């Protein structure tokens, strides 16, 4: 079974990419926030950040159990989507995809979702310093791919083609990864 983690800052295109990959590969999607809510892993609400706090260790432990169940069920594959997905142990994962977006566009996306100025600023900083990618590397994930979801990347025939080609390359890489277990 293949386990793909899609991580990145909020509004960077994680769910959109996951949906497309799920359709093309026939993989199940596990949304981090839905999973954390279902398992009672959301603790206090951080007013400054405008989000719930999730214990990364607990999250990783509970998600690991679910992935191991899916392996036993011989599922084709799973895509775990969320800014904390990269905390899943590397031994259970096939690939980490870190979504990226141009800062100006990310700011627009975050603002249109009603994020507070402080939350917008914190997320732009996280994107600028590639926090999710660095954390995935620090966790020891051996295969990490960055994927740009900026709409400006799709403007014009040549750039649009490049994005489609890049998506096809990503699909090819995923299909070539050996199954786990």
Secondary structure as a PSIPRED ss2 file (coil, helix, strand):
# PSIPRED VFORMAT (PSIPRED V4.0)

   1 X C   1.000  0.000  0.000
   2 X E   0.000  0.000  1.000
   3 X E   0.000  0.000  1.000
   4 X E   0.000  0.000  1.000
   5 X E   0.000  0.000  1.000
   6 X E   0.000  0.000  1.000
   7 X E   0.000  0.000  1.000
   8 X C   1.000  0.000  0.000
   9 X C   1.000  0.000  0.000
  10 X C   1.000  0.000  0.000
  11 X C   1.000  0.000  0.000
  12 X C   1.000  0.000  0.000
  13 X C   1.000  0.000  0.000
  14 X H   0.000  1.000  0.000
  15 X H   0.000  1.000  0.000
  16 X H   0.000  1.000  0.000
  17 X H   0.000  1.000  0.000
  18 X H   0.000  1.000  0.000
  19 X H   0.000  1.000  0.000
  20 X H   0.000  1.000  0.000
  21 X H   0.000  1.000  0.000
  22 X H   0.000  1.000  0.000
  23 X H   0.000  1.000  0.000
  24 X H   0.000  1.000  0.000
  25 X H   0.000  1.000  0.000
  26 X C   1.000  0.000  0.000
  27 X C   1.000  0.000  0.000
  28 X E   0.000  0.000  1.000
  29 X E   0.000  0.000  1.000
  30 X E   0.000  0.000  1.000
  31 X E   0.000  0.000  1.000
  32 X H   0.000  1.000  0.000
  33 X H   0.000  1.000  0.000
  34 X H   0.000  1.000  0.000
  35 X H   0.000  1.000  0.000
  36 X H   0.000  1.000  0.000
  37 X H   0.000  1.000  0.000
  38 X H   0.000  1.000  0.000
  39 X C   1.000  0.000  0.000
  40 X C   1.000  0.000  0.000
  41 X C   1.000  0.000  0.000
  42 X E   0.000  0.000  1.000
  43 X E   0.000  0.000  1.000
  44 X E   0.000  0.000  1.000
  45 X E   0.000  0.000  1.000
  46 X E   0.000  0.000  1.000
  47 X C   1.000  0.000  0.000
  48 X C   1.000  0.000  0.000
  49 X C   1.000  0.000  0.000
  50 X C   1.000  0.000  0.000
  51 X E   0.000  0.000  1.000
  52 X E   0.000  0.000  1.000
  53 X E   0.000  0.000  1.000
  54 X E   0.000  0.000  1.000
  55 X C   1.000  0.000  0.000
  56 X H   0.000  1.000  0.000
  57 X H   0.000  1.000  0.000
  58 X H   0.000  1.000  0.000
  59 X H   0.000  1.000  0.000
  60 X H   0.000  1.000  0.000
  61 X H   0.000  1.000  0.000
  62 X H   0.000  1.000  0.000
  63 X H   0.000  1.000  0.000
  64 X H   0.000  1.000  0.000
  65 X H   0.000  1.000  0.000
  66 X H   0.000  1.000  0.000
  67 X H   0.000  1.000  0.000
  68 X H   0.000  1.000  0.000
  69 X H   0.000  1.000  0.000
  70 X H   0.000  1.000  0.000
  71 X H   0.000  1.000  0.000
  72 X H   0.000  1.000  0.000
  73 X C   1.000  0.000  0.000
  74 X C   1.000  0.000  0.000
  75 X C   1.000  0.000  0.000
  76 X C   1.000  0.000  0.000
  77 X E   0.000  0.000  1.000
  78 X E   0.000  0.000  1.000
  79 X E   0.000  0.000  1.000
  80 X E   0.000  0.000  1.000
  81 X E   0.000  0.000  1.000
  82 X C   1.000  0.000  0.000
  83 X C   1.000  0.000  0.000
  84 X C   1.000  0.000  0.000
  85 X H   0.000  1.000  0.000
  86 X H   0.000  1.000  0.000
  87 X H   0.000  1.000  0.000
  88 X C   1.000  0.000  0.000
  89 X C   1.000  0.000  0.000
  90 X H   0.000  1.000  0.000
  91 X H   0.000  1.000  0.000
  92 X H   0.000  1.000  0.000
  93 X C   1.000  0.000  0.000
  94 X C   1.000  0.000  0.000
  95 X E   0.000  0.000  1.000
  96 X E   0.000  0.000  1.000
  97 X E   0.000  0.000  1.000
  98 X E   0.000  0.000  1.000
  99 X E   0.000  0.000  1.000
 100 X E   0.000  0.000  1.000
 101 X C   1.000  0.000  0.000
 102 X C   1.000  0.000  0.000
 103 X H   0.000  1.000  0.000
 104 X H   0.000  1.000  0.000
 105 X H   0.000  1.000  0.000
 106 X H   0.000  1.000  0.000
 107 X H   0.000  1.000  0.000
 108 X H   0.000  1.000  0.000
 109 X H   0.000  1.000  0.000
 110 X H   0.000  1.000  0.000
 111 X H   0.000  1.000  0.000
 112 X H   0.000  1.000  0.000
 113 X C   1.000  0.000  0.000
 114 X C   1.000  0.000  0.000
 115 X C   1.000  0.000  0.000
 116 X C   1.000  0.000  0.000
 117 X H   0.000  1.000  0.000
 118 X H   0.000  1.000  0.000
 119 X H   0.000  1.000  0.000
 120 X H   0.000  1.000  0.000
 121 X H   0.000  1.000  0.000
 122 X H   0.000  1.000  0.000
 123 X H   0.000  1.000  0.000
 124 X H   0.000  1.000  0.000
 125 X H   0.000  1.000  0.000
 126 X H   0.000  1.000  0.000
 127 X H   0.000  1.000  0.000
 128 X H   0.000  1.000  0.000
 129 X C   1.000  0.000  0.000
 130 X C   1.000  0.000  0.000
 131 X H   0.000  1.000  0.000
 132 X H   0.000  1.000  0.000
 133 X H   0.000  1.000  0.000
 134 X H   0.000  1.000  0.000
 135 X H   0.000  1.000  0.000
 136 X H   0.000  1.000  0.000
 137 X H   0.000  1.000  0.000
 138 X H   0.000  1.000  0.000
 139 X H   0.000  1.000  0.000
 140 X C   1.000  0.000  0.000
 141 X C   1.000  0.000  0.000
 142 X C   1.000  0.000  0.000
 143 X C   1.000  0.000  0.000
 144 X E   0.000  0.000  1.000
 145 X E   0.000  0.000  1.000
 146 X E   0.000  0.000  1.000
 147 X E   0.000  0.000  1.000
 148 X E   0.000  0.000  1.000
 149 X C   1.000  0.000  0.000
 150 X C   1.000  0.000  0.000
 151 X H   0.000  1.000  0.000
 152 X H   0.000  1.000  0.000
 153 X H   0.000  1.000  0.000
 154 X H   0.000  1.000  0.000
 155 X C   1.000  0.000  0.000
 156 X C   1.000  0.000  0.000
 157 X H   0.000  1.000  0.000
 158 X H   0.000  1.000  0.000
 159 X H   0.000  1.000  0.000
 160 X H   0.000  1.000  0.000
 161 X H   0.000  1.000  0.000
 162 X H   0.000  1.000  0.000
 163 X H   0.000  1.000  0.000
 164 X H   0.000  1.000  0.000
 165 X H   0.000  1.000  0.000
 166 X H   0.000  1.000  0.000
 167 X H   0.000  1.000  0.000
 168 X H   0.000  1.000  0.000
 169 X H   0.000  1.000  0.000
 170 X H   0.000  1.000  0.000
 171 X H   0.000  1.000  0.000
 172 X H   0.000  1.000  0.000
 173 X H   0.000  1.000  0.000
 174 X H   0.000  1.000  0.000
 175 X H   0.000  1.000  0.000
 176 X H   0.000  1.000  0.000
 177 X C   1.000  0.000  0.000
 178 X C   1.000  0.000  0.000
 179 X C   1.000  0.000  0.000
 180 X C   1.000  0.000  0.000
 181 X C   1.000  0.000  0.000
